[in-house]
Amino acid sequence: MTHVIIAGAGIAGVPAAYAMKNRLGAQDNVTVISNKDYFHFVPSNPWVAMGWRDREDIAFPIGPCLADRGIEFIPKALNKVDGAKSQVELVDGSKLAYDYLILATGPEAAFDEIEGLDPAKGAVHSVVQIEDAVKAYMDYQQFVKKPGPIVIGAAQNSSILGPVYELAFLVDADLRRRNLRDRVPITLITPEPYVGHLGLGAESDTHLLLEEALAERNIGYRTNVKTRKIDSGVAYIAECDEQGNEIRTSEVPFAYSVYWAAFRGIHALRESADLTDKRGFVKTDEYLRNPTYPNIFAVGVCGAHPPIVKTPLSIGAPDSVYSIQNEVDATVRNIIAAMNGTALTSPKPLRAKWLTDMTKSGAAHLSEPQIPLRNINWLKEGKWVHLAKVDFENYFINKIKLKPAGYGVSMDSHIATLVRKLRSPQSGVAKLAIMPRALTRIFDVWIQKDTDYDFRALSKTLGQDDGALAAALLESALRDAMSLLQGAELDDLQKIKHDLMVADLPENQPGVEFHGGGT
């Protein structure tokens, strides 16, 4: 029996738990531990801060969802990892042994590294945690009654900087909607050497598009800036040169401010021996395993991702839901590979891929690979990005909430029999025969896009030709459907089928004259 523990119940931990449970045997166990008893979709926090989402829209209890899949859930914080003994210690002192451990805790905001940055002190706000985003909106509602300058900032050493730009665009749009924009100067402060660097270091369309978008919305910005201190109503900053040396200091007043803090590993990981780097992020190899303890894996922001390029002021590596899901998939597959003694796979090269909401519009960024020299690097703007971000939020949350599929049909059904045949380990992959064209006919049918994706994914999973699988599934589904008919319905079915076959005979086709006997 194998026991896999997953620390974290967020956008990395829950998908990892679902996938791990799907791939392990019935006798194996998956346990999720978390300092929170709920799941929440972190990328939507800026929308919460603007009142465009309620907490309930993006956060919900996760215990029932895990229980539906036979996954144990312990809503207690991690206290320490003992890699040498393969066990974790929880905050209440209890200990759990594991065969494999997936760390998906997310980061800790290092508010204490800059005086006044902690939102609990009341000088500025944060959107890292959902509670902070809710408080940011509460105070924003008071701010609009007495508007003034706004500062949207990012501290040195911060990473995943896309939401900083997103929040600036959202504030601009909301103030225009309230007819307050002309009364509110907005300034964006960032440690990036230029707008749109984002920790990737490619000065291309990203830079130009974001510069144009900020200028179009009259949002001022200061780059290569070190934030020295935050006080009530003022940010003390230092502009730096190309070597990161301070060249001038100034004060930026504000009536409302949201700041992006630097990240570090959570306290429990920093207290775990031989596990993390100097900032508390879990050290991993190319297979996402810890070099010292190869049965420990790290996914998401808690993993150590060194800066991609050197900058005058330190900037952390970028990350996105897309790349995190790639890491989750690679980790789950590598644990199964390690159990089976087969080769491991690497999720690299990574792709940086994220969506930034600009309200009526949006910016989609793609960088592949995520490290220079890259062969794809673009940022596109359009309303479709805003809509895609909304759809992705719905997709991801529904994926987490969705109950596991039960058997919609009998295990003795024709569809079940077909699928069992195609995935039989005894015979390997059984290939469906492609019917000769003379024996077939084209059957046009329009299906929903999601159904099309499901079908093509199933076809690739089973290693089948699309057309052959579609025909086989349709035939099996028809057999199952017809088996449910009884009495008069069954009689009608046979009669209508007979009439259709007769109508389809060559002599009954329009324009065809049939002569019996001979040629």
N, C-alpha and C positions, 0 to 999 in steps of 0.2 A: 504494500500500500504506500503510495506517494502522497506527501502532504506539501502543498504549495501555499505559502502565506504571501499575501499582497498587502503592503502598507500604503494606504491611501485609497479614498473612495471618490476620486474626481475624474477628470476627462482622460486620465491615463489608467488609473487603478481599476475602475469599473469595467471598461472594455477588456482590460487584461484578465480580469476575473471571469468574465463571460467566455472569452476565447479559451482560457485555460481549462475551464470546466467542460467545454465542448470537446476538447481534445484528449482529456484524461479518461481513464477507465472508470467504470461504475464504482469500483472499490477505492478509488483515490479521492482525496479531500482537498478542497480549496477554502481558505479562510481569508476574509478581508478584515483588516483592522484600520480604524480611522479615529481621529480626534473629533470628528463631526459625525452626526447621525444622518446627514443628508448629502445628496449630490447636488452640485450646482454648476451650471454652464458658465465658466469664468469669462469667455469672450464677450458675453452680453452685459458684463458689469458696467461699461460706459453707458449703455442704454438705461440701466437702472439709475445711474447717477443723474440722468436727465429726465427721469420720470417716464421714459418711454417703455419701460418694462417694470412690472411689480416683482417683488422678491418671489412670489408664488409662481410667476411665469417661468422662472429659470431654476428654481430650487425646490426639492421635494425629498421626503424620507426615502432612503435607499435600502433600508433593511428588508422591506417586503419584496422589492425587485430582486434582491440577491437570494432571498428565501425561495422565491418561485423557481429558481434554478438549482436549488440544492446547495447553495454556497453559504457557509457560516459567516455571520457578521458580528464583530465585536467592536462596539462604538467606544473604544478607549484609546487614548493617545499612546503612541510609541514612546518608550523611555530610553531604550538603548538596544543596539544590535550586538550580539556576541557571535561574531563570525566563526571564531575558533570552535565554539560548541554548537553551532547551527541552531541558535535559539534567539528569540526576541524577548525583551522585557517590557511589559506595559507599565503605564503610569501608576497602577495600583500595586505593583510589585510582582504580579503574576508573570509566569514565563511560558512560552510556547515553543516547541521544537518544530523545525521545518526540514524538509529535504531540499527545497528551493525557496528562495525569497526574492520577490519582486518589489523593489522600492519605487513607489510612485507617489511620494508624499507631497510633491510640489515644493516650492521654495518658501523661505521666510523673508519678509521685507525688512531690510536693515535700517529701520527708522532711526536708530540710535547713532548712526554714523554721521549724521548731520543734525546739528542743534535745531530744534523746532520742527523737524520733519514728521514727527509722530502725530498722526491725526487725532490721537487721544488727547494731545495737548491743546488742540483747538485752533492752531494757527493756519493750517492747511488741511486739505482733504486727500483721500486716497481712494482708488477703485480696485485695489488688489484683492481685498476680501469683500464679500457681498454686504457684510454689516457696514463696512466703511462706505460702500457705494450708496446704501440706503441713507446713511447720515449725510452724505454729500448732497443728495437730492433734498433732504429736509432743509438744510441750510441754504441751498440754491433757491428754494421757494421764498425764503426771507430776503435773499440778496436781490431778487428781481423787484421787490417792493422799494428798494433803495439801491439802484444799480451804481456801479463804478468800474474801475479797471479789473480785468481778469488776467491771471497768470496761469498758464498750463505749462508745467515744467517736468524735466527729468534730471535726476541727480547723476553725477559721475558714477561709473561702475554699473549703471542700470542697463537692462537688456530688454528685448522684446518691445521695441519702441514704437511699433505701429499704433497701439492704442493711444499714445500721446497725441499723435496727429489726428486720430479719429475723434478724440474728445474735443479737440480744438474746433474741428468741423461741426460737430454736433452742437456745441455751445453757440457757434455762429448761427446755425440754422434756427435754433430755438429762440435766440434773441431777435432774429428777424421776424419770426412768427409772432412774437410779442410786441413788435414795433419798438424795440429797445436797442437795436444794434448800434445806432448812431451815438448812443450815450455810453457805450461800453467798449473801450479799447481792449483788444485781446493781444497778448504777447506770449509767444511760445519760446521757452528756454530749453536748450538741449546741449549735452556735451558732445554731440556729433560734430565732426569737422565741417560738415555742410548738410543742408537740408536733404533728407532722404537717404542718408548713409545707412541707417538701420542696422549697423553692425556688419554689413555685407561688403562694403567698400567698393562698390561699382558705381562710379560717377557717370550715369547714363540717363536714360529716360526717367528713371525713378526720381533723380534729382530735379530734372527740368519740370516734370509734371507736378511734383509737390510744390516747387517754387511758384509755378503759375497758379496752382489751386489756392495757395495761401495769399498770393497777391490779389487774385480775383475777389477774395473774401475780405480783403483788407486786414489780414491777420499778420501782425509783426512777428519777427523771430530773431533770436540771437543764438548763434552757433559757437561751438568750441568754448562753452561757458561752464565754469565750475561753480556750483552752488556752495557758498561758504556757511550760510546760516539763514534760518527762517525766523522771522519775528511776526508779531501780530500786525498784519497789513503791509509787510515789506519783506522782499527777498534780497538778501545780500549776496551778490555774485561777483565773480572775477572772470573777465575775458582773458583768454590765453592765446599764446602764439603757437606756431607749428611744432614746437618742442614741448608744449604743455605748460610753459612758464606763464605765470600771471603777469599781464601787462597793464591792466587797469581794473579797478574795482568800482562798483556802482551799486545803487539801491534801486530796486524795481518795486514801486508801490502797487498794492492790489486791494480790492474789496472782497475778492473771492479767488481762491486758488486751489488747484488740484495738482499734486506732485507725484511723480513716478519714482519710487525709491529703488536703490540697488537691491539685488537679491543675494541670499546666501542659503546654505543648507539649513534645515531645521535643527534645533538644539539637540534632539535625540541622535541625529546622524553625526553632528560635530563631536558628540561625546562618545562615539563608537570608535574603538581603536582600529587603526590600519584600514580605514574605509574611505576617507574623504581627503580632498585637497585642502588648502589653507582657508578657503571660504566655505568649507563644509559641504561641498558637492561631492557626490559619490564618484570615485574614479572608476572608469570602465575601459575595456579594450574595444576593438572594432565589433565584437559580438555582443556588446553591452554587458559583459560580465566584469565583476570586480577582479582585478589581477591577483589580489591576495586570497580572496574567497570566491572561486569560480562558480559556486552555487548561489551567489548573490548577483542579481541583475538590477539595473536602474533604468527607468524610462522617464521621459519628460524632463521638466526643468530641474529636478533634484539631481540629475546626472551632470557630471563635469563636462562642460563644453567649452574648451578654451576659445579665446577671441579668434575670429577668423583672420582679421588684419590688425596691424598695430595702428593705433590712433593717438593723437596728442594727449587726449584725456581718455581714460580707460572706459571701454564700452563692452558689455557682455555680448555673448553670441545670441543670434536671433533664434526663435523657436515658433512653432505654430501647431495648431491642432492637427494639421495634416501630417507634419513630420513626427509628432508624438504618436499618432496612430501607426505610422510606419515602424516606429521603435517597438510599440506594443506587439505588433504582428511578428516582427523579427524575434523578439524575446520569447514569446510563446512557442514559436517554431523551434527556437534553439534549445529550450528546455526539453521539448519532446525529443529533439535530436540527441541531446545529451543522455536522456533516459534510454534511447535506442542504440546509442553508440554510433550514430551517423554524423556526417559532416554538418558543421554549423554554417549559418549564412550571416552576412553583414548587411545592415540597412543602408550602408553608404554606397555611392555618394548620395547625400541627402538633398532634398529639394526644399527650398524655402518657398512657401506658398501660403498667402493669407489674403483676406478681404478686409478692406478698410471702408467703413460706412461714411459717406459724405452726404447723408440724408437722401435727397432726391437723386444723387449720383453716388459713386463709390470708386475705389481704386483697387484693382486686383494686381498683386505682385507675384511674379514667379521667377525664381532663380534656380537653375539646375546645371551642374551640381551646386550645392550651397557653399562651396569653397572655390576661390579663384584657382585657376582660370576657368570661368564658367562659359558654357556654350549657349545658354539661354538666359536672358536677363531683360525682363520687360515689365512695365507697369502700365495698365490700361485703365481708363476712366470711362464710366458710363452708368446709366440707371440700372443696367443688368447686374452690376456688381452689388448694388444695394439690395436688389431682389434676391440675388444668390445668397447673400449673407443671411437674410431672413429665412430663406428656405433651408440653409444649412443648419441654422439654429433649430428649426422645427425637426429636421431630419435627425440630428444628433440626440436631442431630448427624447424624441419618440423611440429611437433605437434603444435608449436606456430604459424607458418605461415599458416597452413592448413585452408582453408576457411571452415566455417560450412557446413555440408552436407545439401543439399536441398533434396527435394523429387525426387529421381531418377525414381520412378514409380508413377503411378496414385494412389491416395488415395483409389480408387476403385479396385486396383489390387488384385490378389490373395495373394501375399506376404503381402501387407498392411493389408488385412483382417485377415490373419493368425496371424500376430504380434499383431494386436488390440485384437484379441480373447485371446491370451496368456497373455496379460497384462491388461485385463479388470478388473477394481477395483470392479465391481459389482459381478463378479463370483469368485474373488480371483484368485489364480493361476490355470489355466486350464491345466490339465496334458494331454499330447498327449498319445494316446494308442500305445503300442508297438505291431506291427503286428506279428501274429503267423508265425513261421518259414516256415510252409508249403505254405504260401501265398507270400513269399518274395524270393528274390535272392540277392546274394552279387554283389555289383557294385563297382569295384575298380577304384579309381581316385586319382591321385597325385595332391596335392595342395601346394601352397607356404606356408612357415612357418608362415608368417604374417597372411595369411588367416586362417590357423589352429588355431592360437591364438585368432583371432577375433571370429571364430566359437565357440570355447570352452568357451570364455568369454560370448558370447551371450547365450549359453546354460545354463551356471550357473546363469546369470542375470535373465533369464526367468524361471529358476527352472525346466528344462526339461532334459530328458534322451538324451544323445548325438546322439544315433542312430535314435531315434524317431524324433528329431528335424531336423536332416540332411535329413531324408526321406521326412518330411513335407515341408521343404524349397525347396528341389529339385522338388517335385511335383508342388508346387505353382509357382516356377520359370518357369517350363516347360509350365504351363498353360498360364502364362503371355507372354512367348516367342511365343507360338503358336498363341496367339490372335493377334499378329502383322503380321502374314502371310495373304496373300490375293491371290485370283485368282489361277493361276497355281501352286504357291508354296503350297497353302492349299490342292489342289487336289493331288499333289505329296506326301505331308505328309501323307494323308489318305491312299494312295496306298501303300507307303513303310511300314507304320504301319501294314497294312493288311498282306503284304508279310512276315514281321517279325513274326507275330503271327502264321501264317500258318507254317512257318519254325520251329517254336518252339513246334509244336504239337508232342506228343510222337511218333506217327508213322513215323515222319520225322527225328527222331534222328538217328545218325549213330549206327549200330549194333542192331537196334530194328526192329523186323519183326512184322507187325500188321496184325491180322486176323479179319476181320469184323464179327460181330455177335457172341454171346456166349463167353465162356471163354475156 
